Amino acid sequence: MSRSDHPMTRGVRYLSSKRIPFVPHLYPYEEHGGTMHAAACLSVEEHRIVKTLVMEPEGGRPLLVLMHGDRDVSTKNLARTLGVKSISPCDVEKAERVTGYQVGGISPFGTRQPLPIYVERTVLALDSLYVNGGKRGFLVELIPADLRKALPVREVEVAIVI
């Protein structure tokens, strides 16, 4: 795709400003289609689609968790890892307010507010990954080393099979 064939989101501008190479991928967004739909549209394993989850520790500020599309976050293990009593997904309104993105199109790149970012350790072992580029129906493909260059990620092991 040429530069004009994809949306110029804050996420894309962020990656460009850091000189992070990526391959844009557009697909027809489907409400509640999730990573399974995205994987089917792009003919890739759902495991390589990385969802950006906005979570909130009890009494704390929101954070992002980057997780394989075919896995869920063990909130119990995440809370234990972070040393907090409990953690849960943010409500839609708060997630959109702190990220500046619409749910279903939340990118870890160029969020409205700087947020701590945690990534499931095995995501970084993939050959390449697909993560939201800042708009529903738009993923960017990049290599894990470039994800590390682009974001101050902290590794965690909190995945559970769904």
Residue pairs with C-beta under 8 A, 6 or more apart in sequence:
1 23
1 24
1 25
1 26
5 24
5 26
6 12
6 24
6 26
6 133
6 138
7 133
7 134
7 135
7 138
9 107
9 110
9 133
9 134
9 135
9 138
10 100
10 101
10 107
10 109
10 110
10 111
10 134
11 101
11 107
11 108
11 109
11 110
11 132
11 133
11 134
11 140
12 24
12 109
12 133
12 134
12 140
13 110
14 109
14 110
14 150
15 22
15 109
15 140
15 142
15 150
18 149
18 150
20 142
20 146
20 149
20 150
21 142
21 146
22 133
22 140
22 141
22 142
22 146
23 140
23 141
23 142
24 133
24 138
24 139
24 140
24 141
25 42
25 130
25 138
25 139
25 140
25 141
26 137
26 138
27 37
27 38
27 41
27 42
27 137
27 138
27 139
28 41
28 137
29 104
29 105
29 136
29 137
30 37
31 104
34 51
34 69
35 46
35 49
35 51
35 69
35 70
36 46
36 69
36 70
38 49
38 69
38 130
38 139
39 45
39 46
39 48
39 49
39 69
42 49
42 130
42 139
44 130
45 70
46 68
46 69
46 70
47 68
47 69
47 70
47 71
47 126
48 68
48 69
48 126
48 128
48 129
48 130
49 68
49 69
49 129
49 130
49 131
49 139
50 66
50 67
50 68
50 69
50 123
50 129
50 130
50 131
51 66
51 67
51 68
51 69
51 132
52 64
52 65
52 66
52 106
52 107
52 108
52 131
52 132
53 64
53 65
53 66
53 67
53 73
53 89
54 62
54 63
54 64
54 89
54 90
54 94
54 95
54 98
54 99
54 106
54 115
55 62
55 63
55 64
55 65
55 73
55 75
55 78
55 87
55 88
55 89
55 90
56 62
56 63
56 87
56 88
56 89
56 90
56 94
57 63
57 79
57 82
57 84
57 85
57 86
57 87
58 84
58 85
58 86
58 87
58 88
60 84
61 115
62 90
62 94
62 95
62 98
62 115
63 115
63 116
63 117
63 118
64 99
64 108
64 111
64 115
64 116
64 117
64 118
65 73
65 78
65 117
65 118
65 119
65 120
65 156
65 158
66 108
66 117
66 118
66 119
66 120
66 123
66 131
66 147
66 153
67 73
67 120
67 123
67 158
67 159
68 120
68 122
68 123
68 159
70 161
70 162
71 120
71 159
71 160
71 161
71 162
72 159
72 160
72 161
72 162
73 158
73 159
73 160
74 158
74 159
74 160
75 86
75 87
75 88
77 157
77 158
77 160
78 87
78 118
78 156
78 158
79 85
79 86
79 87
81 156
81 157
81 158
89 95
90 98
92 103
95 103
95 106
96 102
96 103
96 106
97 112
98 111
98 112
98 113
98 115
99 106
99 107
99 111
99 112
99 113
99 115
100 110
100 111
100 112
100 113
101 107
101 111
101 132
101 134
101 135
102 135
102 136
104 136
105 132
105 134
105 135
105 136
105 137
105 138
106 132
107 131
107 132
107 133
107 134
107 140
108 117
108 131
108 132
108 151
109 133
109 134
109 150
109 151
110 134
116 154
117 151
117 152
117 153
117 154
118 153
118 154
118 155
118 156
118 158
119 147
119 153
119 154
119 155
119 156
120 155
120 156
120 157
120 158
120 159
121 155
121 156
121 157
122 159
123 129
123 144
123 147
124 144
124 147
124 148
124 153
124 155
125 144
126 144
127 143
128 141
128 142
128 143
128 144
129 141
129 142
129 143
129 144
129 147
130 139
130 140
130 141
131 139
131 140
131 142
131 147
132 138
132 139
132 140
133 139
133 140
142 150
147 153
